[in-house]
Amino acid sequence: MPQPRAIIDLGTNTFQLLIAEKDASNGKMNVLYEDHRPVGLGKGAMETGLLQLDAMARALEALERFHWHAQDKGCISIQGIGTSILRNAKNAGAFIELVEKQLEIPMEVISGIQEADYIFQGIRHSLPEPWNEVSLVMDIGGGSVEFILFQGQTILFKTSLELGGLKLQSLFNLEGEYHASIADELDAYIQSGLTSLYAACTEHHPVYLIGAAGAFETLADIQLAQGHLTQMDKANPLDLPAFYDLMDQMSTMSITERQSIPGMKAFRASMLPYANHLIKQVLVQTSIKDLWMSMNSLKEGYWYSSQ
């Protein structure tokens, strides 16, 4: 009998739930239910180093909902995975203890390198076969960004950098939001943080940039609404000129105008300009001409790795 399991990714900005079981015929993942909530656990913590009370309240509400769905689907286990904000917040331990005691959700806070490993596993299971070219995976979280260079099943380079969208927004903003006037300073900061990645790309020459879910999924949703994509699969090529056009358009938009873009998830409209800058810097500095988006990321990789 298949035995469903629940994985929760407690991200700095978004909490994500995956409930899946192994297909008895082929051993692949059979997704029973997915959900995501824009919790914003890192809001305020970037500046203070402490999880804020309102953010923890939103987190507990989302986790309670996820726990109910796990029970409803008959899950034999549920596992919470903590990432950047729970690695860094001074009061993360107290929050984790509260989650484990109040909701009985076991928590595991993983390192950035462990996060990169799980992301790679999730991405690799989503790509069409054969996929033999050297490729660069990029996962833009709220607090950190993970990069994995790989060829086939071999990881050539991996790193986790504190350059996530919410982190950048806390450092570079005008009255709390993105504004074109901060673009040059933002780009310089990103450039200084990516030197090790650029060195690895110079050595290995990746052909594809593959974005993991999150901001990349929103970019795909927008391209679908614009007609640049005809359907959404587990992995999808994105239109590169359309990405640059959208970035230029968004650079002069207000937050309200960005939220009204067809295909935009409203909760991503604040962070997406920062993600765009990260993506553009990587594309330009590595000379990569092919941009892809995978629906898979950390939670799928954790599921596969723990089978």
C-alpha positions in Angstrom: 0.0 0.0 0.0 1.3 3.5 -0.9 2.2 5.5 2.2 1.8 9.3 1.8 4.3 11.6 3.5 4.2 15.4 4.1 7.2 17.7 3.6 7.0 21.4 4.7 9.5 23.9 3.4 9.6 26.8 6.0 11.1 29.5 3.7 12.0 33.0 4.7 9.1 34.4 2.7 6.9 31.4 1.7 5.9 28.2 3.4 5.3 25.3 1.0 3.6 21.9 1.6 4.1 18.7 -0.4 2.1 15.6 0.2 3.2 12.7 -2.0 3.5 8.9 -2.1 5.6 6.6 -4.2 4.0 5.2 -7.3 4.1 1.4 -6.8 4.5 0.8 -10.6 7.5 3.0 -11.3 8.8 4.4 -7.9 8.2 8.0 -9.0 6.5 10.7 -6.9 2.7 10.7 -7.0 1.7 14.2 -5.7 -1.5 14.1 -3.7 -1.7 17.7 -2.5 0.4 20.9 -2.6 -0.1 24.3 -1.0 1.9 27.4 -0.3 1.4 30.4 2.0 3.1 33.8 1.8 4.0 33.8 5.5 6.8 36.3 5.5 8.6 34.7 8.5 11.7 36.8 7.8 9.9 40.2 7.8 11.5 42.3 10.5 14.0 39.6 11.3 16.4 40.8 8.5 16.9 44.1 10.3 16.6 42.9 14.0 18.0 39.4 13.9 14.8 38.2 15.7 11.6 36.6 14.4 8.8 39.0 15.0 5.6 38.0 17.0 3.3 38.7 14.1 5.4 36.7 11.7 5.5 33.7 14.1 1.7 33.9 14.4 1.3 33.8 10.7 3.7 30.8 10.6 1.8 28.9 13.2 -1.5 29.5 11.4 0.0 28.2 8.1 1.5 25.2 9.8 -1.7 24.3 11.5 -3.4 24.3 8.2 -0.7 22.2 6.6 -0.9 19.7 9.5 -4.6 19.3 9.0 -4.1 18.5 5.3 -1.4 16.0 6.2 -3.8 14.2 8.6 -6.7 14.4 6.1 -4.5 12.6 3.5 -3.5 9.9 5.9 0.2 10.8 6.0 2.4 8.4 7.9 4.9 11.2 8.6 5.2 15.0 8.4 8.5 16.8 8.4 9.3 20.5 8.6 12.5 21.8 6.9 14.0 25.1 8.1 16.2 27.2 5.9 17.9 30.6 5.9 15.8 32.5 8.4 15.7 29.6 10.9 19.5 29.2 10.4 20.1 32.9 11.3 17.4 34.3 13.6 18.5 34.5 17.3 15.2 33.2 18.6 14.7 30.5 16.0 15.2 27.8 18.6 12.3 29.0 20.7 10.1 29.1 17.6 11.1 25.5 16.6 10.4 24.2 20.1 6.9 25.8 19.9 6.2 24.2 16.6 7.3 20.8 17.8 5.4 20.9 21.0 2.2 22.7 19.9 1.7 21.1 16.5 3.8 18.0 16.8 5.7 18.7 13.6 9.3 17.6 13.8 11.7 20.2 12.5 15.1 19.9 10.8 17.1 23.1 10.2 19.4 22.4 7.3 22.6 24.1 6.2 22.8 26.1 2.9 24.9 23.3 1.4 22.3 20.7 2.4 19.7 22.9 0.9 21.6 23.0 -2.4 21.9 19.2 -2.4 18.1 18.7 -2.0 17.3 21.4 -4.6 19.5 19.6 -7.1 17.7 16.3 -6.4 14.4 18.0 -6.9 15.4 19.7 -10.1 17.1 16.6 -11.6 13.9 14.6 -11.3 11.9 17.2 -13.2 14.2 17.6 -16.3 13.5 15.8 -19.7 16.0 13.0 -20.5 18.6 12.9 -21.7 20.0 16.1 -20.1 23.7 16.0 -20.6 24.8 19.7 -20.9 26.6 21.5 -18.1 23.8 23.5 -16.3 23.4 25.9 -13.5 20.5 25.6 -11.0 19.5 28.8 -9.2 17.0 28.8 -6.3 16.1 32.3 -5.1 14.7 32.2 -1.6 13.8 35.1 0.7 17.0 34.9 2.7 19.5 32.9 0.6 20.1 31.9 -3.0 21.5 28.4 -3.8 23.5 27.7 -6.9 24.4 24.2 -8.2 26.5 23.5 -11.3 26.1 20.0 -12.6 26.5 17.7 -15.5 24.4 14.5 -15.6 24.3 13.2 -12.1 27.5 14.9 -11.1 27.6 18.1 -9.0 30.5 20.3 -10.1 30.0 23.2 -7.7 27.5 24.3 -5.1 27.1 27.2 -2.8 24.5 29.0 -0.7 24.7 32.8 -0.5 22.8 35.3 1.7 21.4 37.2 -1.3 17.7 36.2 -1.2 15.0 38.6 -2.4 13.7 39.6 1.1 17.3 40.1 2.2 18.1 42.4 -0.7 14.8 44.3 -0.2 15.8 45.0 3.4 19.1 46.5 2.3 18.1 48.3 -0.9 14.7 50.1 -1.1 12.9 53.4 -1.3 10.2 53.6 1.4 10.3 49.8 1.7 9.9 49.0 -2.0 12.0 48.6 -5.1 12.8 51.7 -7.1 14.9 52.2 -10.2 17.1 54.7 -8.3 18.6 51.8 -6.2 19.4 49.6 -9.3 23.1 50.4 -9.6 23.9 50.0 -5.9 21.9 46.8 -5.9 23.7 45.4 -8.9 27.1 46.2 -7.4 26.2 44.4 -4.2 25.0 41.3 -6.1 28.2 41.3 -8.2 30.4 41.4 -5.1 28.6 38.4 -3.7 28.8 36.2 -6.7 32.5 36.1 -7.4 32.9 32.5 -6.4 30.0 31.5 -8.7 31.5 33.4 -11.6 34.8 31.6 -11.1 33.1 28.2 -11.2 31.1 29.1 -14.3 34.3 30.3 -16.1 35.8 26.9 -15.4 32.8 24.7 -16.3 30.9 26.9 -18.9 27.2 26.1 -18.2 24.8 26.2 -21.2 21.5 26.4 -19.3 20.3 28.4 -16.3 17.5 26.4 -14.6 15.4 28.4 -12.0 13.8 26.5 -9.2 10.1 27.2 -8.7 9.4 30.4 -6.6 10.2 33.6 -8.5 10.9 31.6 -11.7 7.5 30.0 -11.5 5.9 33.4 -11.3 8.0 34.5 -14.4 6.6 31.4 -16.2 3.0 32.2 -15.1 3.5 35.7 -16.6 5.0 34.3 -19.8 2.1 31.9 -20.1 -0.4 34.8 -19.7 1.6 36.7 -22.4 1.5 33.8 -24.8 5.3 33.1 -24.7 4.5 29.6 -23.1 1.7 27.4 -24.3 1.5 25.1 -21.3 3.2 24.5 -17.9 5.1 21.3 -17.5 7.5 20.1 -14.7 10.3 21.9 -16.6 9.8 24.7 -19.1 12.0 26.8 -21.4 11.4 30.5 -20.8 11.6 33.2 -23.5 14.8 35.2 -22.7 13.9 38.4 -24.6 10.5 38.4 -22.9 12.3 38.1 -19.5 14.4 41.2 -20.3 11.4 43.1 -21.5 9.4 42.4 -18.4 12.4 43.4 -16.2 12.6 46.7 -18.0 8.8 47.3 -17.7 8.7 46.4 -14.0 11.7 48.7 -13.1 9.4 51.8 -13.4 6.2 50.3 -12.0 4.8 50.8 -8.6 4.0 47.8 -6.4 0.3 48.2 -7.3 1.1 48.2 -11.0 3.3 45.1 -10.6 0.5 43.3 -8.8 -1.8 43.9 -11.7 0.5 42.2 -14.3 -1.4 39.2 -15.7 0.0 36.0 -14.2 1.6 37.8 -11.3 1.2 36.3 -7.8 0.4 39.3 -5.7 2.7 38.3 -2.8 5.7 38.0 -5.2 5.3 41.5 -6.7 7.4 43.1 -4.0 10.3 40.7 -4.3 10.3 39.9 -8.0 12.3 43.0 -9.1 15.2 41.9 -6.8 15.0 38.4 -8.3 15.1 39.9 -11.8 18.3 41.7 -10.9 19.9 38.5 -9.6 18.8 36.5 -12.7 20.1 39.2 -15.1 23.4 39.5 -13.4 24.0 35.7 -13.6 22.9 35.5 -17.3 25.1 38.5 -18.3 28.2 37.4 -16.4 28.0 33.8 -17.5 26.8 34.5 -21.1 24.1 31.8 -20.7 21.5 32.1 -23.5 19.0 29.4 -22.4 16.7 30.0 -19.4 14.5 27.2 -18.0 12.1 27.0 -15.0 11.5 23.8 -13.0 8.4 23.4 -10.8 10.6 21.3 -8.4 12.8 22.5 -5.6 13.7 21.7 -2.0 10.7 19.8 -0.9 10.7 17.5 -3.9 14.4 16.9 -3.5 14.0 16.1 0.2 11.1 13.7 -0.6 13.3 11.8 -3.1 16.4 11.8 -0.9 14.5 10.3 2.1 13.0 7.4 0.2 
